[in-house]
């Protein structure tokens, strides 16, 4: 009995360490999202470069989380519920890594856009959209730590708001391109950035769905709400 308690305590300690790394990774990604959007709006190429350079730390954390999670499975032989928790952490880390990549992609386009005429209110709209996604991601991670399926379900529904923001910006960019063909290049870059942010919202939603599955033992029954008639028009950039 004492041996079983010792094993359980060791597993909990190791899991807490992996979860702490995941939260650290989440904080870095949230900062990258906000800084990438701020760099775009303020045309701050130095800040954009910081976002690009910071992606290395995000990637390193994902690798470390995967390594430690695999070690945890191999050494501790977790039960079904504990195994599901470890696998959830790995899926969350993968989603965060993708969000870090999208933030880096946003930053890469900042230098190009800084040399082009500004396009209306698009940079400000992108910053507001990025803030909405950052909060969505923060709440999804909070839901994981608190095992709060209700909060996770709310985060999942908020993806519709991000989609609607994207659709509105997409229409604005189309208008600018039709009014003046010289705007096409800048608008295309802005559209790819908007699509990157929208995809980050999808990943935050996926984390929320993982939390719902972790807490309840089943995936959400209803289909994820979407409002993106332009989905086929945008790539991952």
Secondary structure, 3 states (H helix, E strand, C coil): CHHHHHHHHHHHHHHHHHHHHHHHHHHHHHHHHHHHHHHHHHCCHHHHHHHHHHHHHHHHHHHHHHHHHHHHHHHHCCCHHHHHHHHHHHHHHHHHHHHHHHHHHHHHHHHHHCCCCCCCCHHHHHHHHHHHHHHHHHHHHHHHHHCCHHHHHHHHHHHHHHHHHHHHHHHHHHHHHHHCHHHHHHHHHHHHHHHHHHHHHHHHHHHHHHHHHHHHCCCCCCCCCCCCCCHHHCCCC
